[in-house]
């Protein structure tokens, strides 16, 4: 079994995707379940985790509707306003939906690197822990030290780092990334997604360009805390679903059967409590 732990849908006319502009040519159109179904079939993927792309509760409601209508969607990572009382109410409401797995604030777009440590966010973290919900950390290397503080503050919070914290592979300026990702991985409670790396490596990167970073994530987290994701359709910025999947197939080929099963499905199944 294969589980894609990270994919998106959007409908441009909904109008709440602040980052999605016409300049993002390959992404500036609707991406719907009918578009990904043949890709999942070709890649032998049976389930996906659908992740938020807009900072609105309305988008989370939209994604939960899509999950109810499409058997391949195993869960939804949504969004709530963590700084408002309404956010807590939304989290309580969403938690009643069996498809709702957790939340993802778009930390990479927030100017204050320390934002996630604000005391007023505590009630949301407490509710995530109480309800065994997840926290997707959409972070850059500069956020990893702050995320480490958060992990110590909330040792029972279920955290996964999206896209390996997005090392700047194309520039090669990744020395700090190597150190910081190894440091945070020493906390056994944090997981990581093997996703989004090709979009940090320039157009159509060869596996040799990306594999050192994949290998470092594997070394740091182990296969039991590493889960594959496509980051579709964002992957179109540099590659495509099939090419990225085949690169991962090549990368894991030398691993044990158990390690391969963990990366393709078991780690995501455990982290997101997929039945």
N, C-alpha and C positions, 0 to 999 in steps of 0.2 A: 504493500500500500504506500502511496505517496500523498502527503499533505502539503499544499502550498501555504506556508504560514503567513504570507503577506501579499495581498493583492487589493486593488481598488476598483470601484466603479464610480463614474460621475456622469451627470447630465447637465451640460453647460447652461441650459435655460433655467436651471434652479437658481443660479445667480449668487451662490454663497461661497464660491471658491475664489478667495481673494488673490491667490497666487497664480491662478490659471488665466493667462492672458493670450491674445492672438500671437504674440511673439514666440510662444511655445508651440510652434507649428504642428509638430507631430502629435502633440497631446491635446490641442485645442479642438476637440470634438467629443461627442458622447462615447463612452465606453460602457457597454452593458453586458449582461450575462450571455446574450447570444454571440457576442464577440469572443468571449474567452472559452466557450464550450469546446470548439474544435481543438484549441490549443491544449486544454486539459486532457482531452482524449488522446492526442498525439503523444503527450508526455506521460501518459498513464497516471495522471493525478486524479484522485477520487474525491478529495475534499479540499476546501480552502478556508482561510481566515480572511475575512473582508475587513479592511482597515480604513478608518476615517480619512477624508481628504479636505474637509471643511470644518471651521471652528464654529459650528452651530449644533444645537440639540436637534434641530429639524433634520439635518443630514443624518444623524444617528437613527432617527425614526425612519427615514427613507431606506437606510441600509438594512434595518431590521425587517422592513417590509420585503425587501429583495431576498433576505435570508429565508423568510417564510415561504417564498414562492419558488425557491430554487434548491433542490436537494443537495447540490454539491457544496453549498455554503454551510460550513460547520459552526461558524461563530462570527461575531461582529465585535471589533474593537472600535468604540465610539468616542465621543467627546462630550464633556460637560464643562461649564464655566466654573473652574475650581475656586475662584475668588468670590463667588456669590452664593447666597443662601439658595437661590433657584438651582444652582448647580448640584447642591446636595439633594434637593428634591428630585431633580432629573435622574441623578444616580440611583436614588431609591426606586424610582419608577422603572428605569431601564433594567435594574437588577431582577425585576420580576419576569423579564422576558428570557426564556431559556437559551436564546441565541446570543444574548449579550455576555461578552467575556470580560470586558474591562474598558479602560480609557487610554487615550493618547493625546496629551497636550502637544502642540507643535513647538517644542522647546527650541529647535534650531532657528526659529524665526523670532524669538523673544530676545530683545536687546540685553536685558539683565541676565547675565550668566547665572547669577545666584537666585533667580526667581523661584525655582523649585523648592528652595529652603524657607520661603516666607511662612511665618507661623500661622497665618490665616488659612493656609491650605491643609492644616492638620486634620480637620473634620473629614475631608474627602479621603485622605490616606487612611484614617481610622476606619471609615466605612468600607473602603476597598479590602482592607485586611479582614474585617469582621465578616464580610460576605464572600471572601476567598476569590475576589476579582483580581484582574491583572493590570499591570501598568507597563505600557509600551513606551520606552524612552527613545524619542527621536532626537538624538544628540549628535554633536560634533565632538572631535577630540577635546576641545576646550571645556566641554561640560563634564568630562569624566571624573575630575577630582571632586566636583560638587555632587555628582551622582553617588560617589563613594560615601560622602557624608550622609546623604539621604538614606543609603542602604544601612548605615550604622544606626541612624535614627529610627528606622522602621525595619528591623531584621526579619519580620514576618511578611513583608510586602513582596508580592510576586512580580519581579521586574525582568523584562527582556530588553536588551539593547538592539534597536533597529539598525540594520545595514552595517553592523560591525562598527558603529560610531563614525562611519563615513570618512575613512582615511583619504587624504589627498593623493591618490595613486598617480594621477596624471602629472602632478608637479614633482612627485618624489620626496616632498618635504614631510616625511612621516616618522621621523625618529621619535618625536614625543608620543605619537599614536602608539607605536610599538611598546613603549614603556607604560603608558597610562592604561592601555587595554589589558596588559598583563597584570597590572596592579589591581584593577577592579575585578578581574576574573578570579583573583585569589579569594574573593568573597563567594562561598559556594552557593549562595542563594540567588545569584544573578545568572540569567540565561542570555543567549545572543543569537541573532538571526544572520544566517549566511545568505545575505540578500543585498541588493543595492550597490555592490562593489563595482560592477562593470560601468555604472553611470558615473563613477568617480575616476575612471581610468581612460577617458577619451573615447573616440568613436571606434566601434568594433574592435575592442582590445583582444589580443591573443591571450590564451590561458596563461602563458608564461608571465604575462604582465600582472595578472591578478592572483595567480596561485600562491605567491609568497605571503600575501595577506590572508588568504584562505587557510594556508598552513599555520600561520601564527594564531588565528582564531581557534583552529582545531587544537593546537598545542595548549593554548591558554584555558579554553573552556572544556575541552574533551567533547566527544561526540554526544555524550549524554546531556550536555547543556547547549548544544548547537543545533539549530533547525533551519532547513532550507526554505527560502521564499523567493518568489519571482520578482516582486515589486512591479508587477504588470499593472497598468501600462506605462509607468514611468521608465521601465527598462527600454522603451523605444527611443529614449534620448541617446542611447549609445549602441543598443543591441536589439535583441528580440527574445521572445519567450523560449523558442526552440534552441537558439544558440547558447543562451545562458544555461538552460537545463542540460544540454550536452556537455558543456564545460564542467558542470558539477559532476555529471556522470563520470567523466574522465578523471576528475580530481579524486573521487571517492573509490575508484576501481581497485586501488591497492589496499583499501581498508578491510577490516574484518566484516563479515556479514552483519554482526550486531552493530558495529559502528555505522555501517551504511544505513541500516534500518532506523537507527536513532536519528540520523541527519535527515533522511527522507520523510520520516513520519513520527516515530515514537516520542521524540523530544517534544514536538509540537502537541502531540496527543496528550502527553502528560501535563505540559505547562498550561494548555488551554482547556484541560479536562474535556477532551473530545471523546464521546462514547462511540 
